Each structure stands twice: as C-alpha cells, then as structure tokens.
Amino acid sequence: MNTNILSVRFFVKKYKVRNNRVPIYVRITLDGRSLDVSLKREIDLNSWNVEKGQANGTRPEIKALNSYLDQVQAEVTNAYNQVKFEGKVLNADSVKNKFCGIEPEEHTLLGLIDYHNSYLKEFLEWGTIKNYATTQKYIQTFLKEMMKVPDVPLSQLSYSFLVDFEIFLKNLRPKDHHKPCGHNTVLKHIERLRKMINMAIKNEWLDRDPFAKFRARFIGNDREFLTQEELNAIEAKETKILRLQWAKDLFVFSCYTGLAYCDVMDLTPSNISIGIDGDYWIMTSRKKTNQPLRVPLLPKALEIVEKYKNHPRALAIGTAFPVLSNQKLNAYLKEIADLSGIAKNLTFHLARHTFATTVTLTNGVPIETVSKMLGHTSIRTTQIYAKVVEKKIGEDMRTLREKLALPM
C-alpha cells in the first residue's frame, strides 16, 4: 500500500461569491487528511474550470493566474520534499506549515510532562499522579543541575540523555528526608519517562524513539509477608484505641481476601453476594487493572464484614467499611506492629502478599486459583509469590534437618 502520496488541487468556494467573484484555494491532501489554504486571489465564477482546477481563457490576466497556480503547485511539492528530506513528521500539517512559512513551536520535555499529567489526571489514581510528580521533580533537577538548562526540545532526547539521567538518579543524595533512589526506584522513574515519550510519539511530536536502544532490568526482590505466627499475633492483639482497631480489622480483612487498599475502600455491600457454592463471595473488579475479582469470603473476613455493616461512616457513603486514607492506615499499622512485637515494616500492601503466600499458596491452594483471586493479568506475576513459598519450604526443611541431626 502506498503511503505519503501528495495531492494538490485548486478550487473555489462558491458560497463565498461576491459580485460574481469567488476566492481561490489550494487543497493539500496527504494520507487521507486534507487542509485548505487561501491563495488570496479571486476570479470571476464563470471563468473557473472546476474539472481542471484552473481558469478558462486566453486573456493575459487568465494566463498569469494559471501560471501562478502552476508555481503554487511546485512550491507545495517542494515543501513536501523539504519536510521529507529533513526527516520530520510527514503529514498534511507539516507540508502546509512549510509551504506557508510557519515554523511550529517545538514541543519540550517539561511541556510534555505537564500535558501528560494534565491529560491523565482524570484517569489515574492519586498515588500514581503523585509518583509522576516525583519523576517530574527529578527531571527538572537533572536539567537544572546537570544540563544547566531550564528545558529541552523533545528532538534533543537521545540514548545518552537517558543514560545520563539514570546515572544522575543513582548518584543523587536528596537533601530532604527522602532516601536515595535504589536501582529499581531509578528504573521506575525511567519507566514513567518512557510512557510519556510514547505519548509524544503517538501524538507525532517526536518521530524517533530515544528508548529504542535503551535496556534496563529490574532486580527481583523477595516479597515480604507475615508468617502465620505473626498474623496470629496481630489478630490476637486487643486494643481499646478505636483507630488502631479499625486499621487492624481492615488489614486482617485484606490478609484473608488479598484485596488491595483501593479495592477494600471501594467495596460496597452489593459486591458481596452468594456464590456458586452457596457461600458469600466478593464479586467486583480490580481498580488498578479492571480485571474481575471473584474471592470466596473466608470466615474471618466475613466476621469483619458483619462487624462493620452498620457502621455509620460506612452507611453514610454506601461502602462496606468506613474509609480511611492509605497514609493514615499505614501510620496506624506501624503502631500495631510495635504493639504486636513485629519487626517487619507493616504496610497495608503487606496484607496482599500475606494472602498470596501464608494464607493460600502455603496451604496448598493452586497458583492458578490464587492468580485469579488476586486479579493478576498474568500468572507470571503470581509466580513471584510461589518462589517465596519455595524459599520458605527450603528454610523449614533445613531447620528440620538440623533438628533430626541432633543426638537424642
């Protein structure tokens, strides 16, 4: 199939007729898109040949007009060839701009980031937007401190720019309370930059991908989780402080359902119904991936649902639980960890890992079933937890061997 085929046609706009004279336009068509440009010339309507796209007659003024139209066609074709030779995005807009002598303002990196964050703010979660804002801050710092410029055109982005940015992040020592970026954190920032660059390419603001030769690999980390003994300790810990009891219940609920924070907060009574086996199930979709979630409610999770079904704060907004911000929830969980004698960094997401490992895989639930209940789009994501379980089995068996080797 032929692409980038240029078509140049002249026509008049009859609806703009005035004193039987009409304006002449040139239509530039490329890859199915057409743009019209006024030539600031007029002609008597009766003297225009619609089929030929030129004036009829032999009078000197008619010959001069047709000669001018031939010149315009040559100039449009020349503009097309110049855009193509310069390696810029070749479309009707770029040819028209070149023909008209318009040099469009080039898009810049920080302009792209502002566009991306503004365009997607209605579709992204607050936490994701916050992460993009952090990446934006690091890019601004890199441009200012390393490149000594306030911004750069997208056309200047290159493989070396990405490598320099990666090195900058790895060597950066924040002056505030933030920790230095680890290897995977650095790659997360670069991954966000890649997504924004892809948006620029799709918008035809950039015709070359600076990431084409860039390769980076995340370092696999073991997912931390609670052992059964640690989970039991949290469940058994009683407190009269309502905010801590509230946080503990939400955490334990996630440990027995695998739901992420946003999915727990969005859960409504209508999402809990009788399943195919006659027991209660959670039937919803995962907010992050929109994958369907079908999770049978284990007794301990069902107890917590029953406990909060008449809570006034939940009833007021129609959710299964009263809503608590992720930041406050994680702060309260650190207090619960101290009270329970748990040294691990207790965060709400740790509950999801605990469901995948201690509650399900360790107890023989098939990995395919666990993957479905977690709402993973690929079973390879779930296999991370399987490796953790295998490691735990190996440690347990090593302990057993040591015990069996001891003299009686």
N, C-alpha and C positions, 0 to 999 in steps of 0.2 A: 504493500500500500504506500503510495506517495504521500509524503508529508512536507510541510513548509513550502507549499506551492502558492506563489503570489498571484493575485488577480487585481488588476487596476481597471476601473470602469468610470466613465464620466456620465453624469445625468443632471437633470434639472428638477427642481421641486416646484411642481405646478401649483400647489396650494399656496405658494408664496408669490403668485403672479401679481404684478402691479403695473398698470398701464401697458398690459400685454407683454411685459418683460419679466423674465424669471432668472433666479440665481443659479449658477453652475457649481456643481460639487464633484469631487473625486471620491470614489469609494475604494478603500483599501481592504482587501479580503485575504486572510491567511489562516489556514487550518480551521475554516468554518466560522471564524469571527470577522465581522465587518465593522469598519469605522469610516465615517464620512467627514470630509474636510472641505470647508467652503473655500472656493478659489477667488472670492471677492470680484467675480466677473458676472455680467448679465448678458442676456441675449433675447432677442425677440422670440416669443414662443413658437411662432410659425416657421422660424429659421432653424429650429433644432431637430436633428435626426435621432430619434430615440434608439433605433436599432444599431446605428453606427456609433452612437455616443459622441457625435461631433456636429458642427454647424454645416448647414447646406448653403451652397452658393459659391460664387467666384469673386465676389467683391473683395477689395483689398482688406477691409476690416474682418471679413469672414476668414480669409486666408491667414491673417495674422492671429486670429483666435485659435484656429486649428493647429497652427504652428506652436502656439503657446501650450495647447493641450498635449502635443507630442513631447514638448520639453518637460511638462509636469510628469508625464508617464516615465520619461527617462530618469528624472530626479527621484521618483518613488522607487524605481528599480535600483537605482544607485544607493538609496538609503537602506534598502533591503540587503544589498550586498555588503554594505559597510557594517551593519549590525552583525551579519553572519561572520564577516572577517574578524571583527573584534571579539568574537566568542561570547557575546552577551545573549541573554534570553531572546529568542527569535519569535516574535508574535506580532499581531496587528498593532498593538500598542507601541512596541518598541520601534517598529518601522514608521508609524505615524509621527512619533516624537522626533525621530531622526530627520524625517522629511520637513517637519515644522521647525526644526532647530531648537526643540525643547530638550533640555538635559534634566531628566527627573532626579529628584533628590535621592541619593543612595541611602538605603536602609543601614542602620548601625546596630551593633551588638546590644547596647543598652536599650535602644529603641525596640529591638526585637523582644527583649526580656519584658519590657513594660507592656508591649502588645500581647505577649503570651499570657502574662499574669492577669491582665485585664480581661482578655477574651475568655479565659478558662475559669475565672473566679466563681462563676455561677455553677460550674460543673465539678469543681474539685472540693475535697474536704478541707476544713480549716487547717488541719495539721499538714496536709500536702502543700497548701498555699504558703504556710509558714516555712516549710523546707525550701521551696523555690525562692522565698525572700532571703533565706540564709545564703543560698547559692548566688543570688544576685549581689549580696553584700561582698562575698569573696571575690567575685568577678570585678566589681568596682575597685576593691582594694588592689587587686592584681594590676589592673590598668593604670591606677594612680601611682603605685609604689614601684612596680617593675617595668612597665612600659612607658611611664611618665606621660600618659595621655589621658584625657577625660573620657574618650570613647574611641571605637574603631569601626570603619565600614565593614560590612559583612564580607566584602570581597577580599579583605586582608586576612581573614581567618585561614589558617593553614595547619598542617600537621605539626609544625614546630611550635605554633601558638598553643596547641593542646598539650604538647609535651612540657612546655614551659609552665603552663598553668598547673599541670599535675605536680611538677617539682615544687612550685610555689606553695601549693596546699600542703604537701608533705613536710615542708620546712617551716611552715607558718607556726608561730608561737603566739596565740592570742594574748592580748594584754588584759582582757577582762576575765571573768570566771570560767569561760569556756575552756574545754580541754583541747589539746592539739588534735588535728584530724588523723585518725588511723587510716590504714590502707583502704579498707572497704568504704569508709566515710568519704575519702577523697574520690573514689570511683563513683559514689552516689552523686556527688556534685557534678562530676563529668557526665554521668548518665543523664542528669537533668538538662545539662547544656546540650547534649546530643538531641534530646527530644525537642528542644526549642529550635535547634538548627534544622531538624527535619521539618518543622513547621515553616521555616523560611524557604526551604527547598520546594515544599508543596505550594507555597504562595508565589513561587517564581521570583523571589527576592534574591535567590542565590542559585546559580546553575552548576556549582561544583561542591561536592561534599567533602569538607575538611577532615571528616572522620573516616574516609574511605580506607586509609592505611593504618588508622589508629587501633591498636589492640590492647586490651586490659582485662585482667581476670580477677574476679573477687576471690578472696581467701575464704574457704569454707570454715565456718565456726560451729562448734557444737552448740545446739540449742539448750539453754539452761532450763531446768524444770524442777518441780518439787518431787521428792520421793514420797512414797506412801506414808512414811513416818512423819515427814514434815507437813503433809496435807492433813494428817490426823491431828497434829499439834495445833494447826490453825483452826480446824473445825471445833476442837475441844476448848479452845480459849474463849472464856466468857469475859465480857466487858460491859460495864454499865454506861459507857460513853456511846451515845446513840450513833454518832457519825462513824465511829470505828466499827460498830456492829453492822451498820449499813454497808460500809465498804467491804467488810469480811463476807457478808452474805452474797454480795454481787460477785466477789472474787471466787467463792466456792461454787456459785452457780455456773460460772464460766469454766471452772475445773471439771464439771460434770456434764457440760454441753459443748465446750470447745468454741463458743461464740466469742468473737472479738468485741472490744469495747463498744464500738458504734452500733453493732448488731444487737447487743444487750440493751443499750439505751433506746433503740428504735423498736424493740419488741413490744407488741400490743397483745391484749387478751385474745384478739381474733387470730393471732399467729399460733395459738396453742389450741389444738383440736385432737379429736380421736383419730388415731391412725389405723392402718390396715389390720393391725394385730389387736385392736380394741383398747390399747393404752394411749396415753397422751403423748403427742409429738409436737415438736416445734416445726412449723412449716412457714418458711419465709425465704428471702434471698439475701445473699451476702452483699453488703453495701459496696465493698471495695471492687468486686468483680462482677456483681449482678448474677452470680451463679446461684442456682436454687439450693436451699438448705433444708434437709429433712433429718431431724435429730430426735430419736425417741427420748423422752424425759425419764432419766433415772430417778429413783425415789428421793434422793437427797436434793436434787434440783427441783423436783415437784414440790417438796416441802417449802422451799424458799419462794416459789411462785405463789403458793397458798398463803404464805406469811404476809406478802405484800399486796395481795389482790384488792384489799380495801384501804390501802394507804391513801390518805387524802391528796398528797402531792402527785401520786401516780394517777388517781382518778381525775384530777383536775386537767391533765393533759392527755389522758387516754392511753397511757403506756402501762406495761406490766410492772415496771419498777419506777420509783422516784428517780429523776435524772440528777446525776452528779457529774461534774466536769472531770475529764480524764486527768487533768493536772492535780486536782484536789484528791481524787481517788488514789492516785499513785502516792501522794504525800501521806495519806492515811494508811496505806498498805505498808509503808516503811515503819510506821508506829506499830502496826500489827506484827510485823516481822520481829521487831525488838521485843515485844511482849511475849511472843511465842518462842523466842530463843533461836530464830532462824537467821543465819549469817548471809544468806543469799540476797541479792538485790531484788526485792519483791516488787514487781510491776504487774499491772493488770494483764498484760500480754503473756506473762509467765503462766497464767492460768490456761491459756490455749495450748501452750507447749505441754503442760501437765496433763491435760485431757488426751493429747495425742500419744503421750508416752506412758505415764504411770496408770492412767485410768483405762485406756483402750488397748494399745499395742502390747503392753506388758502382760495384760490379762487375756491375750490370745485373740483379740478382735482382728480380723483380716485387714491388711493395709488398704485394700480396695474400698472396704466399708468405711474405714477411718477417713480416707481421702474424700469420699462423698460427704460425710458428716462435717468435715472441715470446709467444704466448699472450694476445694482446690481445683484449678483448671487443668492441672497436670499431676499425675501420680508421682512424677519425679520430685515434686515439692514435698510430698508426704514421705518419700524415701529418706529424707534428711532425718526424720524422727526415728525411722527404722534403724538407721545406723547408730543413733544414740542408744536405742534399746539394746542393740547387739553389743555395744561397748559396755553397757551396764551388766549384761549377762556375763561377759568375759570377766569383769571385775568380781562379780559374785562367785563365779566358779573358781577364780584364783584364790579368793578367801576360803572357799570350801576345801581346795587342795591343801592349803596351809593348815587348816584345822585337821584334816584327815592325816596329815603327815606328823602331827604332834603325838608323842607317846601317851598311851592311856595310863 
